[in-house]
């Protein structure tokens, strides 16, 4: 498990295997604007997975 900085993809805390971290970075890159908006407003919504 890891905490990832949305803006940079940097691992803040914890650890993920390299392949999993790459997938998380790809997904957060795709959904960065939505994730930042949810962080600011605390109005959470479901986001699609990677395809």
N, CA, C and O of each residue as an XYZ file, in Angstrom:
204
protein
N       0.851     -1.159      0.000
C       0.000      0.000      0.000
C       0.902      1.230      0.000
O       1.998      1.213      0.560
N       0.421      2.302     -0.641
C       1.224      3.519     -0.724
C       0.318      4.737     -0.828
O      -0.817      4.648     -1.296
N       0.834      5.866     -0.386
C       0.187      7.161     -0.586
C       0.960      7.859     -1.700
O       2.184      7.976     -1.642
N       0.234      8.319     -2.712
C       0.846      8.914     -3.900
C       0.433     10.380     -3.997
O      -0.735     10.714     -3.799
N       1.391     11.252     -4.302
C       1.082     12.663     -4.529
C       0.443     12.781     -5.911
O       1.062     12.415     -6.911
N      -0.779     13.285     -5.978
C      -1.531     13.341     -7.231
C      -0.809     14.170     -8.287
O      -0.720     13.756     -9.443
N      -0.304     15.310     -7.911
C       0.303     16.228     -8.892
C       1.581     15.682     -9.525
O       1.860     15.962    -10.691
N       2.373     14.896     -8.759
C       3.684     14.464     -9.253
C       3.815     12.966     -9.474
O       4.704     12.532    -10.207
N       2.958     12.171     -8.863
C       3.078     10.720     -8.939
C       4.117     10.165     -7.988
O       4.394      8.965     -8.003
N       4.700     11.027     -7.155
C       5.719     10.610     -6.193
C       5.080      9.801     -5.062
O       3.969     10.098     -4.623
N       5.797      8.781     -4.602
C       5.337      7.994     -3.465
C       5.640      8.785     -2.195
O       6.800      9.057     -1.885
N       4.594      9.149     -1.471
C       4.733      9.910     -0.238
C       5.046      8.984      0.928
O       5.860      9.299      1.795
N       4.383      7.842      0.927
C       4.544      6.891      2.020
C       4.213      5.499      1.515
O       3.321      5.340      0.682
N       4.912      4.499      2.003
C       4.632      3.118      1.648
C       5.417      2.661      0.437
O       6.423      3.263      0.061
N       4.936      1.581     -0.169
C       5.650      0.973     -1.289
C       4.664      0.225     -2.190
O       3.711     -0.394     -1.717
N       4.915      0.299     -3.484
C       4.211     -0.512     -4.469
C       5.251     -1.145     -5.380
O       6.285     -0.536     -5.653
N       4.995     -2.347     -5.850
C       5.894     -2.937     -6.848
C       5.952     -2.038     -8.087
O       4.983     -1.339     -8.382
N       7.062     -2.045     -8.808
C       7.223     -1.136     -9.953
C       6.080     -1.170    -10.971
O       5.649     -0.115    -11.438
N       5.582     -2.353    -11.324
C       4.500     -2.443    -12.309
C       3.215     -1.800    -11.772
O       2.528     -1.081    -12.498
N       2.897     -2.058    -10.510
C       1.701     -1.469     -9.894
C       1.843      0.044     -9.803
O       0.882      0.769    -10.061
N       3.025      0.532     -9.441
C       3.245      1.972     -9.352
C       3.088      2.629    -10.720
O       2.520      3.717    -10.821
N       3.577      1.990    -11.755
C       3.421      2.527    -13.109
C       1.948      2.624    -13.490
O       1.530      3.600    -14.113
N       1.166      1.620    -13.121
C      -0.274      1.641    -13.423
C      -0.978      2.742    -12.643
O      -1.846      3.428    -13.182
N      -0.612      2.914    -11.377
C      -1.210      3.977    -10.560
C      -0.858      5.337    -11.143
O      -1.715      6.216    -11.229
N       0.386      5.515    -11.540
C       0.798      6.798    -12.134
C       0.059      7.069    -13.441
O      -0.333      8.206    -13.705
N      -0.131      6.050    -14.248
C      -0.880      6.217    -15.500
C      -2.326      6.625    -15.202
O      -2.855      7.557    -15.806
N      -2.956      5.911    -14.260
C      -4.345      6.186    -13.916
C      -4.502      7.582    -13.319
O      -5.427      8.307    -13.686
N      -3.608      7.972    -12.400
C      -3.722      9.309    -11.805
C      -3.460     10.392    -12.848
O      -4.045     11.473    -12.780
N      -2.584     10.108    -13.811
C      -2.349     11.076    -14.879
C      -3.599     11.307    -15.716
O      -3.904     12.439    -16.091
N      -4.311     10.240    -16.004
C      -5.547     10.343    -16.782
C      -6.622     11.100    -16.017
O      -7.379     11.872    -16.606
N      -6.692     10.882    -14.704
C      -7.782     11.433    -13.889
C      -7.338     12.545    -12.945
O      -8.029     12.845    -11.971
N      -6.187     13.157    -13.227
C      -5.611     14.148    -12.319
C      -6.594     15.266    -11.966
O      -6.758     15.589    -10.790
N      -7.242     15.853    -12.955
C      -8.161     16.969    -12.685
C      -9.310     16.530    -11.784
O      -9.659     17.234    -10.836
N      -9.900     15.372    -12.073
C     -10.997     14.863    -11.236
C     -10.516     14.580     -9.816
O     -11.205     14.906     -8.850
N      -9.335     13.975     -9.686
C      -8.804     13.648     -8.366
C      -8.536     14.910     -7.539
O      -8.856     14.961     -6.352
N      -7.951     15.920     -8.173
C      -7.682     17.167     -7.456
C      -8.977     17.864     -7.042
O      -9.066     18.418     -5.947
N      -9.972     17.834     -7.916
C     -11.266     18.432     -7.579
C     -11.902     17.694     -6.409
O     -12.443     18.326     -5.501
N     -11.845     16.365     -6.417
C     -12.406     15.599     -5.304
C     -11.653     15.892     -4.008
O     -12.266     15.971     -2.944
N     -10.338     16.053     -4.086
C      -9.541     16.356     -2.898
C      -9.971     17.703     -2.313
O     -10.124     17.840     -1.099
N     -10.163     18.690     -3.182
C     -10.536     20.038     -2.730
C     -11.960     20.099     -2.176
O     -12.202     20.762     -1.167
N     -12.889     19.423     -2.820
C     -14.306     19.551     -2.453
C     -14.807     18.445     -1.536
O     -15.853     18.583     -0.902
N     -14.063     17.350     -1.465
C     -14.491     16.159     -0.723
C     -15.804     15.588     -1.279
O     -16.516     14.860     -0.589
N     -16.111     15.932     -2.538
C     -17.273     15.382     -3.243
C     -16.757     14.253     -4.131
O     -16.346     14.483     -5.268
N     -16.782     13.043     -3.605
C     -16.185     11.905     -4.286
C     -17.127     11.305     -5.328
O     -18.348     11.309     -5.170
N     -16.525     10.795     -6.391
C     -17.280     10.125     -7.442
C     -16.454      8.950     -7.949
O     -15.236      8.917     -7.770
N     -17.101      8.013     -8.566
C     -16.426      6.843     -9.104
C     -15.733      7.208    -10.412
O     -16.308      7.882    -11.267
N     -14.496      6.756    -10.555
C     -13.743      6.976    -11.775
C     -13.475      5.631    -12.449
O     -13.303      4.619    -11.769
N     -13.441      5.617    -13.777
C     -13.240      4.347    -14.482
C     -11.828      3.811    -14.287
O     -10.894      4.585    -14.073
N     -11.665      2.485    -14.360
C     -10.339      1.881    -14.255
C      -9.556      2.044    -15.554
O     -10.089      2.528    -16.552
N      -8.303      1.641    -15.535
C      -7.520      1.602    -16.769
C      -8.125      0.549    -17.700
O      -8.705     -0.438    -17.248
N      -7.984      0.771    -18.968
C      -8.493     -0.214    -19.934
C      -7.368     -0.999    -20.528
O      -7.599     -1.875    -21.361
